[in-house]
Amino acid sequence: MELLFSDVFVKFLKKYRSIKKSIKMKVDMIAENSIALGEPLKGNFRGYYSCPVRKNFLIIYLYCKICRKKGDDKIVLCDECNTCSDDTIKFIDLGPHGHIYEKNIKI
């Protein structure tokens, strides 16, 4: 499994240093079983998955295999889509629930 981290994800990982261990543990769990842990998102976030780290604190990610299988790659328009294998998980964003859903995700 290949894991990619967006600049936004890395930036907020530094910001939320106090729960860095919890975030890393959840990233490892997502890498092992991304579909079982994540909840598929809808609407403007179609193609993405969310996974809670703690109550009201989420990780947003893409799993390339499922994104392509569902045809969501035509909506998400990921820049690296042609160069990533199906076994790639892209960690896009993290933060409090309200903060995540207020902004438009851009890969």
N, CA, C and O atoms as CSV, one atom per row, in Angstrom:
chain,resi,resn,atom,element,x,y,z
A,1,MET,N,N,0.843,-1.173,0.000
A,1,MET,CA,C,0.000,0.000,0.000
A,1,MET,C,C,0.892,1.242,0.000
A,1,MET,O,O,1.796,1.373,0.825
A,2,GLU,N,N,0.624,2.140,-0.931
A,2,GLU,CA,C,1.359,3.399,-0.998
A,2,GLU,C,C,0.522,4.481,-0.324
A,2,GLU,O,O,-0.674,4.605,-0.591
A,3,LEU,N,N,1.151,5.259,0.545
A,3,LEU,CA,C,0.466,6.337,1.248
A,3,LEU,C,C,1.033,7.673,0.786
A,3,LEU,O,O,2.247,7.878,0.786
A,4,LEU,N,N,0.144,8.578,0.393
A,4,LEU,CA,C,0.537,9.926,0.004
A,4,LEU,C,C,-0.139,10.919,0.933
A,4,LEU,O,O,-1.280,10.711,1.346
A,5,PHE,N,N,0.562,11.999,1.264
A,5,PHE,CA,C,0.034,13.007,2.171
A,5,PHE,C,C,0.077,14.367,1.499
A,5,PHE,O,O,1.131,14.804,1.036
A,6,SER,N,N,-1.073,15.043,1.445
A,6,SER,CA,C,-1.129,16.373,0.843
A,6,SER,C,C,-0.395,17.373,1.732
A,6,SER,O,O,-0.171,17.124,2.916
A,7,ASP,N,N,-0.027,18.497,1.146
A,7,ASP,CA,C,0.615,19.570,1.913
A,7,ASP,C,C,-0.309,20.066,3.017
A,7,ASP,O,O,0.147,20.395,4.113
A,8,VAL,N,N,-1.597,20.120,2.730
A,8,VAL,CA,C,-2.584,20.560,3.728
A,8,VAL,C,C,-2.605,19.600,4.910
A,8,VAL,O,O,-2.634,20.030,6.064
A,9,PHE,N,N,-2.590,18.303,4.626
A,9,PHE,CA,C,-2.601,17.295,5.686
A,9,PHE,C,C,-1.368,17.458,6.577
A,9,PHE,O,O,-1.480,17.454,7.803
A,10,VAL,N,N,-0.206,17.601,5.965
A,10,VAL,CA,C,1.047,17.738,6.721
A,10,VAL,C,C,1.029,19.016,7.560
A,10,VAL,O,O,1.472,19.016,8.708
A,11,LYS,N,N,0.518,20.097,6.985
A,11,LYS,CA,C,0.439,21.384,7.694
A,11,LYS,C,C,-0.416,21.245,8.953
A,11,LYS,O,O,-0.025,21.699,10.028
A,12,PHE,N,N,-1.588,20.613,8.814
A,12,PHE,CA,C,-2.471,20.475,9.968
A,12,PHE,C,C,-1.979,19.414,10.938
A,12,PHE,O,O,-2.308,19.471,12.123
A,13,LEU,N,N,-1.209,18.459,10.473
A,13,LEU,CA,C,-0.608,17.482,11.382
A,13,LEU,C,C,0.332,18.203,12.352
A,13,LEU,O,O,0.380,17.881,13.539
A,14,LYS,N,N,1.071,19.172,11.835
A,14,LYS,CA,C,1.961,19.972,12.693
A,14,LYS,C,C,1.151,20.838,13.652
A,14,LYS,O,O,1.537,21.025,14.806
A,15,LYS,N,N,0.026,21.365,13.170
A,15,LYS,CA,C,-0.815,22.225,14.000
A,15,LYS,C,C,-1.423,21.462,15.172
A,15,LYS,O,O,-1.512,21.991,16.280
A,16,TYR,N,N,-1.840,20.226,14.930
A,16,TYR,CA,C,-2.491,19.410,15.959
A,16,TYR,C,C,-1.505,18.418,16.564
A,16,TYR,O,O,-1.799,17.229,16.678
A,17,ARG,N,N,-0.348,18.910,16.946
A,17,ARG,CA,C,0.721,18.092,17.510
A,17,ARG,C,C,0.290,17.298,18.742
A,17,ARG,O,O,0.795,16.203,18.991
A,18,SER,N,N,-0.639,17.851,19.504
A,18,SER,CA,C,-1.043,17.206,20.755
A,18,SER,C,C,-1.727,15.848,20.531
A,18,SER,O,O,-1.738,15.007,21.430
A,19,ILE,N,N,-2.290,15.635,19.348
A,19,ILE,CA,C,-2.932,14.341,19.073
A,19,ILE,C,C,-2.238,13.613,17.917
A,19,ILE,O,O,-2.837,12.767,17.253
A,20,LYS,N,N,-0.992,13.949,17.692
A,20,LYS,CA,C,-0.226,13.356,16.587
A,20,LYS,C,C,-0.185,11.824,16.669
A,20,LYS,O,O,-0.303,11.144,15.650
A,21,LYS,N,N,-0.020,11.291,17.869
A,21,LYS,CA,C,0.025,9.826,18.024
A,21,LYS,C,C,-1.307,9.189,17.625
A,21,LYS,O,O,-1.332,8.147,16.970
A,22,SER,N,N,-2.403,9.817,18.020
A,22,SER,CA,C,-3.733,9.298,17.660
A,22,SER,C,C,-3.944,9.352,16.154
A,22,SER,O,O,-4.525,8.437,15.570
A,23,ILE,N,N,-3.470,10.429,15.525
A,23,ILE,CA,C,-3.594,10.568,14.079
A,23,ILE,C,C,-2.775,9.497,13.377
A,23,ILE,O,O,-3.250,8.862,12.435
A,24,LYS,N,N,-1.529,9.294,13.840
A,24,LYS,CA,C,-0.672,8.281,13.217
A,24,LYS,C,C,-1.274,6.892,13.364
A,24,LYS,O,O,-1.240,6.096,12.425
A,25,MET,N,N,-1.819,6.601,14.525
A,25,MET,CA,C,-2.444,5.300,14.745
A,25,MET,C,C,-3.630,5.104,13.785
A,25,MET,O,O,-3.808,4.020,13.231
A,26,LYS,N,N,-4.432,6.151,13.595
A,26,LYS,CA,C,-5.590,6.053,12.705
A,26,LYS,C,C,-5.140,5.920,11.248
A,26,LYS,O,O,-5.756,5.178,10.482
A,27,VAL,N,N,-4.081,6.622,10.855
A,27,VAL,CA,C,-3.525,6.497,9.496
A,27,VAL,C,C,-3.090,5.058,9.253
A,27,VAL,O,O,-3.364,4.496,8.193
A,28,ASP,N,N,-2.414,4.462,10.230
A,28,ASP,CA,C,-1.978,3.061,10.106
A,28,ASP,C,C,-3.183,2.120,9.979
A,28,ASP,O,O,-3.147,1.166,9.201
A,29,MET,N,N,-4.228,2.384,10.731
A,29,MET,CA,C,-5.428,1.549,10.664
A,29,MET,C,C,-6.125,1.700,9.301
A,29,MET,O,O,-6.624,0.722,8.742
A,30,ILE,N,N,-6.153,2.915,8.781
A,30,ILE,CA,C,-6.755,3.153,7.461
A,30,ILE,C,C,-5.953,2.429,6.398
A,30,ILE,O,O,-6.526,1.856,5.471
A,31,ALA,N,N,-4.632,2.446,6.519
A,31,ALA,CA,C,-3.769,1.764,5.548
A,31,ALA,C,C,-4.044,0.263,5.525
A,31,ALA,O,O,-3.945,-0.370,4.474
A,32,GLU,N,N,-4.386,-0.303,6.670
A,32,GLU,CA,C,-4.665,-1.737,6.749
A,32,GLU,C,C,-6.059,-2.096,6.237
A,32,GLU,O,O,-6.247,-3.149,5.628
A,33,ASN,N,N,-7.026,-1.228,6.481
A,33,ASN,CA,C,-8.405,-1.549,6.099
A,33,ASN,C,C,-9.186,-0.265,5.841
A,33,ASN,O,O,-10.045,0.125,6.631
A,34,SER,N,N,-8.878,0.375,4.737
A,34,SER,CA,C,-9.398,1.717,4.458
A,34,SER,C,C,-10.910,1.783,4.315
A,34,SER,O,O,-11.524,2.759,4.746
A,35,ILE,N,N,-11.514,0.781,3.728
A,35,ILE,CA,C,-12.953,0.831,3.485
A,35,ILE,C,C,-13.746,0.556,4.758
A,35,ILE,O,O,-14.780,1.185,4.982
A,36,ALA,N,N,-13.290,-0.359,5.584
A,36,ALA,CA,C,-14.016,-0.692,6.809
A,36,ALA,C,C,-14.031,0.470,7.792
A,36,ALA,O,O,-15.002,0.636,8.531
A,37,LEU,N,N,-12.980,1.275,7.816
A,37,LEU,CA,C,-12.900,2.372,8.773
A,37,LEU,C,C,-13.533,3.661,8.263
A,37,LEU,O,O,-14.046,4.455,9.051
A,38,GLY,N,N,-13.501,3.867,6.975
A,38,GLY,CA,C,-13.959,5.132,6.422
A,38,GLY,C,C,-15.428,5.146,6.068
A,38,GLY,O,O,-16.037,4.112,5.795
A,39,GLU,N,N,-15.982,6.346,6.080
A,39,GLU,CA,C,-17.361,6.552,5.666
A,39,GLU,C,C,-17.340,7.294,4.333
A,39,GLU,O,O,-16.762,8.377,4.248
A,40,PRO,N,N,-17.959,6.735,3.286
A,40,PRO,CA,C,-17.967,7.439,2.001
A,40,PRO,C,C,-18.766,8.733,2.110
A,40,PRO,O,O,-19.845,8.771,2.702
A,41,LEU,N,N,-18.216,9.774,1.534
A,41,LEU,CA,C,-18.868,11.080,1.598
A,41,LEU,C,C,-19.719,11.316,0.357
A,41,LEU,O,O,-19.567,10.629,-0.653
A,42,LYS,N,N,-20.605,12.282,0.441
A,42,LYS,CA,C,-21.553,12.556,-0.644
A,42,LYS,C,C,-21.470,14.017,-1.048
A,42,LYS,O,O,-20.731,14.804,-0.457
A,43,GLY,N,N,-22.236,14.358,-2.058
A,43,GLY,CA,C,-22.330,15.743,-2.502
A,43,GLY,C,C,-21.004,16.260,-3.038
A,43,GLY,O,O,-20.361,15.603,-3.857
A,44,ASN,N,N,-20.595,17.440,-2.575
A,44,ASN,CA,C,-19.342,18.046,-3.014
A,44,ASN,C,C,-18.120,17.214,-2.643
A,44,ASN,O,O,-17.036,17.419,-3.190
A,45,PHE,N,N,-18.292,16.283,-1.725
A,45,PHE,CA,C,-17.181,15.462,-1.242
A,45,PHE,C,C,-17.233,14.034,-1.791
A,45,PHE,O,O,-16.549,13.147,-1.280
A,46,ARG,N,N,-18.038,13.813,-2.825
A,46,ARG,CA,C,-18.163,12.479,-3.416
A,46,ARG,C,C,-16.784,11.981,-3.858
A,46,ARG,O,O,-16.011,12.720,-4.468
A,47,GLY,N,N,-16.492,10.727,-3.542
A,47,GLY,CA,C,-15.209,10.123,-3.872
A,47,GLY,C,C,-14.262,10.075,-2.691
A,47,GLY,O,O,-13.318,9.286,-2.681
A,48,TYR,N,N,-14.507,10.912,-1.698
A,48,TYR,CA,C,-13.663,10.974,-0.509
A,48,TYR,C,C,-14.261,10.124,0.604
A,48,TYR,O,O,-15.442,9.779,0.585
A,49,TYR,N,N,-13.415,9.798,1.570
A,49,TYR,CA,C,-13.843,9.083,2.773
A,49,TYR,C,C,-13.438,9.909,3.984
A,49,TYR,O,O,-12.446,10.637,3.950
A,50,SER,N,N,-14.210,9.789,5.043
A,50,SER,CA,C,-13.824,10.413,6.309
A,50,SER,C,C,-13.683,9.329,7.364
A,50,SER,O,O,-14.351,8.295,7.318
A,51,CYS,N,N,-12.811,9.589,8.301
A,51,CYS,CA,C,-12.601,8.658,9.406
A,51,CYS,C,C,-12.324,9.482,10.662
A,51,CYS,O,O,-11.432,10.331,10.653
A,52,PRO,N,N,-13.069,9.250,11.737
A,52,PRO,CA,C,-12.829,10.031,12.951
A,52,PRO,C,C,-11.556,9.601,13.670
A,52,PRO,O,O,-11.270,8.411,13.805
A,53,VAL,N,N,-10.807,10.584,14.123
A,53,VAL,CA,C,-9.652,10.327,14.980
A,53,VAL,C,C,-10.138,10.352,16.421
A,53,VAL,O,O,-9.831,9.474,17.228
A,54,ARG,N,N,-10.898,11.378,16.704
A,54,ARG,CA,C,-11.581,11.552,17.980
A,54,ARG,C,C,-12.949,12.136,17.675
A,54,ARG,O,O,-13.236,12.504,16.536
A,55,LYS,N,N,-13.765,12.215,18.664
A,55,LYS,CA,C,-15.083,12.811,18.446
A,55,LYS,C,C,-14.901,14.204,17.838
A,55,LYS,O,O,-14.182,15.037,18.390
A,56,ASN,N,N,-15.542,14.448,16.723
A,56,ASN,CA,C,-15.539,15.739,16.043
A,56,ASN,C,C,-14.188,16.104,15.403
A,56,ASN,O,O,-13.959,17.279,15.116
A,57,PHE,N,N,-13.298,15.147,15.175
A,57,PHE,CA,C,-12.009,15.419,14.532
A,57,PHE,C,C,-11.791,14.341,13.464
A,57,PHE,O,O,-11.718,13.155,13.785
A,58,LEU,N,N,-11.688,14.750,12.207
A,58,LEU,CA,C,-11.705,13.809,11.082
A,58,LEU,C,C,-10.442,13.813,10.252
A,58,LEU,O,O,-9.705,14.798,10.198
A,59,ILE,N,N,-10.212,12.675,9.602
A,59,ILE,CA,C,-9.232,12.547,8.527
A,59,ILE,C,C,-10.036,12.363,7.249
A,59,ILE,O,O,-10.983,11.576,7.215
A,60,ILE,N,N,-9.662,13.086,6.195
A,60,ILE,CA,C,-10.293,12.945,4.884
A,60,ILE,C,C,-9.262,12.322,3.952
A,60,ILE,O,O,-8.119,12.775,3.889
A,61,TYR,N,N,-9.673,11.275,3.225
A,61,TYR,CA,C,-8.735,10.580,2.347
A,61,TYR,C,C,-9.439,10.011,1.119
A,61,TYR,O,O,-10.666,9.944,1.051
A,62,LEU,N,N,-8.626,9.608,0.161
A,62,LEU,CA,C,-9.082,8.931,-1.058
A,62,LEU,C,C,-8.406,7.573,-1.132
A,62,LEU,O,O,-7.240,7.437,-0.760
A,63,TYR,N,N,-9.118,6.583,-1.601
A,63,TYR,CA,C,-8.530,5.273,-1.886
A,63,TYR,C,C,-8.672,5.090,-3.391
A,63,TYR,O,O,-9.781,4.910,-3.895
A,64,CYS,N,N,-7.566,5.135,-4.102
A,64,CYS,CA,C,-7.575,5.181,-5.565
A,64,CYS,C,C,-8.359,4.032,-6.209
A,64,CYS,O,O,-9.083,4.249,-7.181
A,65,LYS,N,N,-8.222,2.834,-5.686
A,65,LYS,CA,C,-8.898,1.682,-6.272
A,65,LYS,C,C,-10.413,1.868,-6.274
A,65,LYS,O,O,-11.066,1.638,-7.292
A,66,ILE,N,N,-10.964,2.278,-5.153
A,66,ILE,CA,C,-12.411,2.459,-5.042
A,66,ILE,C,C,-12.852,3.697,-5.821
A,66,ILE,O,O,-13.910,3.688,-6.450
A,67,CYS,N,N,-12.062,4.744,-5.785
A,67,CYS,CA,C,-12.386,5.967,-6.531
A,67,CYS,C,C,-12.548,5.654,-8.019
A,67,CYS,O,O,-13.497,6.110,-8.656
A,68,ARG,N,N,-11.618,4.876,-8.563
A,68,ARG,CA,C,-11.675,4.513,-9.981
A,68,ARG,C,C,-12.822,3.540,-10.258
A,68,ARG,O,O,-13.519,3.661,-11.266
A,69,LYS,N,N,-13.009,2.581,-9.362
A,69,LYS,CA,C,-14.045,1.568,-9.556
A,69,LYS,C,C,-15.437,2.196,-9.599
A,69,LYS,O,O,-16.283,1.780,-10.391
A,70,LYS,N,N,-15.677,3.193,-8.753
A,70,LYS,CA,C,-16.973,3.859,-8.701
A,70,LYS,C,C,-17.120,4.947,-9.775
A,70,LYS,O,O,-18.212,5.477,-9.979
A,71,GLY,N,N,-16.024,5.273,-10.454
A,71,GLY,CA,C,-16.061,6.341,-11.447
A,71,GLY,C,C,-15.936,7.728,-10.846
A,71,GLY,O,O,-16.141,8.730,-11.530
A,72,ASP,N,N,-15.601,7.784,-9.571
A,72,ASP,CA,C,-15.457,9.076,-8.900
A,72,ASP,C,C,-14.221,9.844,-9.364
A,72,ASP,O,O,-14.122,11.052,-9.146
A,73,ASP,N,N,-13.282,9.149,-10.000
A,73,ASP,CA,C,-12.080,9.833,-10.492
A,73,ASP,C,C,-12.428,10.908,-11.525
A,73,ASP,O,O,-11.660,11.851,-11.719
A,74,LYS,N,N,-13.563,10.773,-12.179
A,74,LYS,CA,C,-14.025,11.774,-13.155
A,74,LYS,C,C,-14.541,13.030,-12.450
A,74,LYS,O,O,-14.611,14.098,-13.057
A,75,ILE,N,N,-14.901,12.903,-11.174
A,75,ILE,CA,C,-15.407,14.024,-10.382
A,75,ILE,C,C,-14.284,14.656,-9.561
A,75,ILE,O,O,-14.167,15.880,-9.496
A,76,VAL,N,N,-13.470,13.823,-8.942
A,76,VAL,CA,C,-12.413,14.298,-8.060
A,76,VAL,C,C,-11.320,15.018,-8.848
A,76,VAL,O,O,-10.790,16.033,-8.395
A,77,LEU,N,N,-10.984,14.493,-10.027
A,77,LEU,CA,C,-9.951,15.076,-10.901
A,77,LEU,C,C,-8.617,15.266,-10.186
A,77,LEU,O,O,-8.046,16.356,-10.179
A,78,CYS,N,N,-8.145,14.198,-9.597
A,78,CYS,CA,C,-6.880,14.182,-8.877
A,78,CYS,C,C,-5.704,14.371,-9.844
A,78,CYS,O,O,-5.644,13.704,-10.877
A,79,ASP,N,N,-4.787,15.259,-9.525
A,79,ASP,CA,C,-3.637,15.526,-10.381
A,79,ASP,C,C,-2.750,14.299,-10.595
A,79,ASP,O,O,-2.187,14.118,-11.674
A,80,GLU,N,N,-2.627,13.467,-9.578
A,80,GLU,CA,C,-1.747,12.296,-9.658
A,80,GLU,C,C,-2.460,11.025,-10.103
A,80,GLU,O,O,-1.868,9.947,-10.049
A,81,CYS,N,N,-3.690,11.117,-10.533
A,81,CYS,CA,C,-4.486,9.933,-10.827
A,81,CYS,C,C,-3.792,8.990,-11.819
A,81,CYS,O,O,-3.810,7.775,-11.626
A,82,ASN,N,N,-3.200,9.520,-12.846
A,82,ASN,CA,C,-2.564,8.677,-13.870
A,82,ASN,C,C,-1.257,8.044,-13.413
A,82,ASN,O,O,-0.795,7.073,-14.012
A,83,THR,N,N,-0.662,8.584,-12.361
A,83,THR,CA,C,0.632,8.065,-11.920
A,83,THR,C,C,0.534,7.185,-10.674
A,83,THR,O,O,1.513,6.535,-10.309
A,84,CYS,N,N,-0.619,7.151,-10.018
A,84,CYS,CA,C,-0.792,6.360,-8.797
A,84,CYS,C,C,-1.369,4.993,-9.118
A,84,CYS,O,O,-2.213,4.849,-10.002
A,85,SER,N,N,-0.902,4.000,-8.388
A,85,SER,CA,C,-1.455,2.659,-8.538
A,85,SER,C,C,-2.792,2.576,-7.810
A,85,SER,O,O,-3.144,3.469,-7.038
A,86,ASP,N,N,-3.531,1.505,-8.059
A,86,ASP,CA,C,-4.806,1.295,-7.369
A,86,ASP,C,C,-4.620,1.178,-5.858
A,86,ASP,O,O,-5.522,1.520,-5.093
A,87,ASP,N,N,-3.465,0.701,-5.430
A,87,ASP,CA,C,-3.209,0.500,-4.005
A,87,ASP,C,C,-2.620,1.745,-3.344
A,87,ASP,O,O,-1.728,1.643,-2.502
A,88,THR,N,N,-3.119,2.913,-3.727
A,88,THR,CA,C,-2.666,4.174,-3.150
A,88,THR,C,C,-3.783,4.792,-2.324
A,88,THR,O,O,-4.938,4.847,-2.747
A,89,ILE,N,N,-3.414,5.252,-1.143
A,89,ILE,CA,C,-4.329,6.022,-0.305
A,89,ILE,C,C,-3.728,7.417,-0.180
A,89,ILE,O,O,-2.558,7.580,0.169
A,90,LYS,N,N,-4.549,8.414,-0.472
A,90,LYS,CA,C,-4.112,9.808,-0.391
A,90,LYS,C,C,-4.812,10.476,0.784
A,90,LYS,O,O,-6.038,10.582,0.813
A,91,PHE,N,N,-4.033,10.915,1.733
A,91,PHE,CA,C,-4.566,11.627,2.888
A,91,PHE,C,C,-4.624,13.104,2.523
A,91,PHE,O,O,-3.593,13.737,2.293
A,92,ILE,N,N,-5.829,13.646,2.471
A,92,ILE,CA,C,-6.084,14.970,1.920
A,92,ILE,C,C,-6.133,16.059,2.976
A,92,ILE,O,O,-5.513,17.109,2.808
A,93,ASP,N,N,-6.861,15.827,4.062
A,93,ASP,CA,C,-7.085,16.882,5.051
A,93,ASP,C,C,-7.384,16.259,6.399
A,93,ASP,O,O,-7.723,15.079,6.484
A,94,LEU,N,N,-7.258,17.051,7.456
A,94,LEU,CA,C,-7.675,16.631,8.780
A,94,LEU,C,C,-7.993,17.856,9.600
A,94,LEU,O,O,-7.489,18.949,9.339
A,95,GLY,N,N,-8.828,17.663,10.589
A,95,GLY,CA,C,-9.194,18.760,11.464
A,95,GLY,C,C,-10.573,18.567,12.063
A,95,GLY,O,O,-11.209,17.531,11.869
A,96,PRO,N,N,-11.031,19.584,12.798
A,96,PRO,CA,C,-12.368,19.521,13.388
A,96,PRO,C,C,-13.445,19.402,12.310
A,96,PRO,O,O,-13.291,19.933,11.210
A,97,HIS,N,N,-14.509,18.721,12.623
A,97,HIS,CA,C,-15.606,18.437,11.698
A,97,HIS,C,C,-16.072,19.689,10.956
A,97,HIS,O,O,-16.141,19.691,9.727
A,98,GLY,N,N,-16.386,20.739,11.687
A,98,GLY,CA,C,-16.880,21.965,11.072
A,98,GLY,C,C,-15.872,22.603,10.135
A,98,GLY,O,O,-16.242,23.125,9.083
A,99,HIS,N,N,-14.615,22.566,10.503
A,99,HIS,CA,C,-13.546,23.146,9.683
A,99,HIS,C,C,-13.406,22.409,8.353
A,99,HIS,O,O,-13.232,23.032,7.305
A,100,ILE,N,N,-13.482,21.107,8.403
A,100,ILE,CA,C,-13.325,20.275,7.199
A,100,ILE,C,C,-14.441,20.558,6.203
A,100,ILE,O,O,-14.176,20.779,5.021
A,101,TYR,N,N,-15.659,20.553,6.659
A,101,TYR,CA,C,-16.792,20.651,5.747
A,101,TYR,C,C,-17.114,22.074,5.301
A,101,TYR,O,O,-17.933,22.270,4.404
A,102,GLU,N,N,-16.474,23.072,5.925
A,102,GLU,CA,C,-16.665,24.456,5.499
A,102,GLU,C,C,-15.901,24.776,4.223
A,102,GLU,O,O,-16.307,25.650,3.456
A,103,LYS,N,N,-14.812,24.083,3.995
A,103,LYS,CA,C,-13.985,24.413,2.838
A,103,LYS,C,C,-14.171,23.407,1.722
A,103,LYS,O,O,-14.628,22.288,1.955
A,104,ASN,N,N,-13.825,23.796,0.541
A,104,ASN,CA,C,-13.862,22.892,-0.614
A,104,ASN,C,C,-12.519,22.198,-0.693
A,104,ASN,O,O,-11.476,22.849,-0.634
A,105,ILE,N,N,-12.534,20.897,-0.826
A,105,ILE,CA,C,-11.296,20.132,-0.900
A,105,ILE,C,C,-10.685,20.306,-2.277
A,105,ILE,O,O,-11.373,20.195,-3.291
A,106,LYS,N,N,-9.390,20.578,-2.308
A,106,LYS,CA,C,-8.633,20.653,-3.556
A,106,LYS,C,C,-7.391,19.814,-3.390
A,106,LYS,O,O,-6.610,20.024,-2.462
A,107,ILE,N,N,-7.208,18.878,-4.274
A,107,ILE,CA,C,-6.061,17.978,-4.189
A,107,ILE,C,C,-4.855,18.645,-4.806
A,107,ILE,O,O,-3.774,18.057,-4.840
